[in-house]
Structures are given as structure tokens and as C-alpha cells.
Amino acid sequence: MHKALKAAGRPQDSAILTAVSKTQAWSAIEPVLEAGQRRFGENRVQEAVERWDGKRDLYPGLELRLIGPLQSNKAADAVAFFDVIETVDRDKIARAIADEIQKQARSPQLLIQVNIGEEEQKAGIAPREADTFIKTARETYGLTVAGLMCIPPVEGPRGPCFALLKKIAGRNGITQLSMGMSDDYETALAFGSTEIRVGSAIFGARS
Ligand SMILES: *Cc1c(COP(=O)(O)O)cnc(C)c1O
């Protein structure tokens, strides 16, 4: 990560690392915590609660990010538990999160997920609908949109996907870009990523 930032002529503190701990055994996570990592990404609300509940006292500064698709019936739990929700991607979820933020007087940071490759099987708002959705999230639901997140298609070049996310962010006055995983984080950082989400390159293959 540091090499890639340097190569891109970017300051070392211009991007953050989220260690993606989904499906990992605690025995794999503990050494990463001991090494000082405090920011973790999880795919499922329930799994995250089971894994991390009670750990905040043991590891001050722990920051938990939801990076998997969110169902509206889990919005209450997600708002209660996560520091950051990266997968706001439709009207129903935006509304459910806004309601819970009011009810719980908690305000996790919110990112909008963009289905950058317009893939059937992936979550996220379509790129051409992103501007409207960002506006709705802000104006209709009063949400603060901190950033955008994407997962590019497995096949094909990643650069254009990252460039497109950055362009959508730029024209909406958004600065945080969650993009880049184990196999493409260097490219993502070259294209302006401010957060990479890395699982297998840290923990090894998932079970
Ligand atoms: C699993 C996952 C990652 C991490 O993937 P790796 O290839 O293991 O680095 C990053 N982002 C999201 C949204 C994921 O679901």
C-alpha cells in the first residue's frame, strides 16, 4: 500500500486500510489486531456482531465497517453496531437507515455502493442513477454521504471502473472512495482510492 501510494505520488496518509475479516477464524484475526490494525470490514451484520461484540473494550479504537449488502430488516442492527456502512444502495435502505439514525441517535458514516460494472448479481446503484440517488439520500432523507464504494467486475480492466467512481464522486462533491481489494488495490490507489478493503492478502484464503 505504501509503495503504491508512493508510486502514485500520493501522501502516505491519503488512504486507509480496511482489513476484511469476514469468515476468518478469531485465531487469524487476533495477530492482525496485535499488530495494531483496528479497522475491519464485515459482510454480514449477524456474523459481525457474533465476532466483534464485546471486543471494543479490549481493542480501543476498533472501527467496524459493513461492506456487504444490507437488508432493510437489518438496518436497526447495522446502525446500532457499525461505525461505517459502505453499502447504502437503494431508496428503501436509505429510508430505513435515516429512521434508525433518528431513533437511536447514532450516526454511522455512510457510503453509497455503486454497481460500477452494472452486473446483474451485484448490489449497488447503477452509475447512471447515482447522481439522483445521492441527491435523494441527502435531500429526502437528510443523510450525509461520506463516500462511494464499488466492487468492479472480476473480468476486464479495473482502471476505467475506478476512474468512473471517482468521476461520479467528484461531480457530487464526495471525496472518500472505497475501492481496491487484494488483487487490485495498487491500481485502485493509482486511481485515487482513499480506502482499500483487503481480505485474503492479509489473512490468507477464506474458508
Ligand atoms: C470480501 C470482500 C473484500 C475483500 O476481498 P479480498 O479479495 O479477499 O481482498 C473487499 N470488499 C468486499 C465488498 C468484499 O466482500
The ligand as a Gaussian input file, in Angstrom:
#p B3LYP/6-31G(d) Opt

LIG

0 1
 C      -14.591000      -9.984000       0.539000
 C      -14.580000      -8.555000       0.181000
 C      -13.367000      -7.840000       0.100000
 C      -12.005000      -8.467000       0.286000
 O      -11.704000      -9.286000      -0.788000
 P      -10.213000      -9.878000      -0.962000
 O      -10.158000     -10.245000      -2.399000
 O      -10.131000     -11.068000      -0.057000
 O       -9.250000      -8.834000      -0.590000
 C      -13.438000      -6.475000      -0.173000
 N      -14.616000      -5.847000      -0.364000
 C      -15.792000      -6.502000      -0.298000
 C      -17.043000      -5.755000      -0.510000
 C      -15.810000      -7.874000      -0.032000
 O      -16.994000      -8.509000       0.015000

